[in-house]
Amino acid sequence: MYIPLEYVFAVVTVVTAYATYRLGIRDGDDFRDDVVNSTIDYLIKENMVKWKRHSDGEIELIPLDEK
């Protein structure tokens, strides 16, 4: 039985595209959380934002007065 090379290429391409899509969706939320947390940590370290730490360890950003 002969399977044309174009069909094999198409199947491999679709499977690879779907697998990378699923991996991106699965890791996307964790990556986004890491980026946000590291950005906030950097801003706090460089004294670029007002903040206070609650007793449970959570950090609250305090709004700046706009004029």
C-alpha positions as CSV (number, residue, x, y, z in Angstrom):
1,M,0.0,0.0,0.0
2,Y,1.4,3.4,-1.0
3,I,0.7,6.5,1.0
4,P,1.6,9.8,-0.8
5,L,4.3,11.8,0.9
6,E,2.1,14.9,0.9
7,Y,-0.4,13.1,3.2
8,V,2.2,12.0,5.6
9,F,3.6,15.6,5.7
10,A,0.1,17.0,6.3
11,V,-0.6,14.6,9.2
12,V,2.8,15.3,10.8
13,T,2.3,19.0,10.4
14,V,-1.2,19.0,11.9
15,V,-0.2,16.8,14.9
16,T,2.8,19.0,15.6
17,A,0.8,22.2,15.4
18,Y,-1.9,20.8,17.7
19,A,0.6,19.5,20.3
20,T,2.4,22.9,20.4
21,Y,-0.9,24.7,20.7
22,R,-2.0,22.5,23.7
23,L,1.4,23.0,25.4
24,G,1.2,26.7,25.0
25,I,-2.3,26.8,26.4
26,R,-1.3,24.7,29.4
27,D,1.8,26.7,30.2
28,G,0.3,30.2,29.3
29,D,-1.4,30.9,32.6
30,D,1.6,29.9,34.7
31,F,4.0,32.0,32.6
32,R,1.7,35.0,32.8
33,D,1.5,34.7,36.6
34,D,5.3,34.5,36.8
35,V,5.8,37.6,34.6
36,V,3.3,39.6,36.7
37,N,4.8,38.5,40.0
38,S,8.4,39.2,38.9
39,T,7.4,42.6,37.5
40,I,5.8,43.6,40.8
41,D,8.8,42.3,42.8
42,Y,11.1,44.4,40.6
43,L,9.0,47.5,41.0
44,I,9.0,47.1,44.8
45,K,12.7,46.4,44.9
46,E,13.5,49.6,42.9
47,N,11.1,51.7,45.1
48,M,8.9,52.6,42.1
49,V,5.6,51.8,43.7
50,K,3.9,52.4,47.1
51,W,3.1,49.1,48.8
52,K,2.4,47.5,52.1
53,R,2.6,43.8,53.2
54,H,-0.4,42.3,55.1
55,S,0.0,39.9,58.0
56,D,-0.8,37.0,55.7
57,G,2.1,37.9,53.4
58,E,0.0,39.4,50.6
59,I,1.3,42.6,49.1
60,E,-1.1,45.5,48.5
61,L,-0.2,48.2,45.9
62,I,-1.3,51.6,47.1
63,P,-2.7,54.0,44.4
64,L,-0.7,57.2,43.8
65,D,-2.6,60.5,43.9
66,E,-3.1,61.8,40.4
67,K,-3.0,65.6,39.9
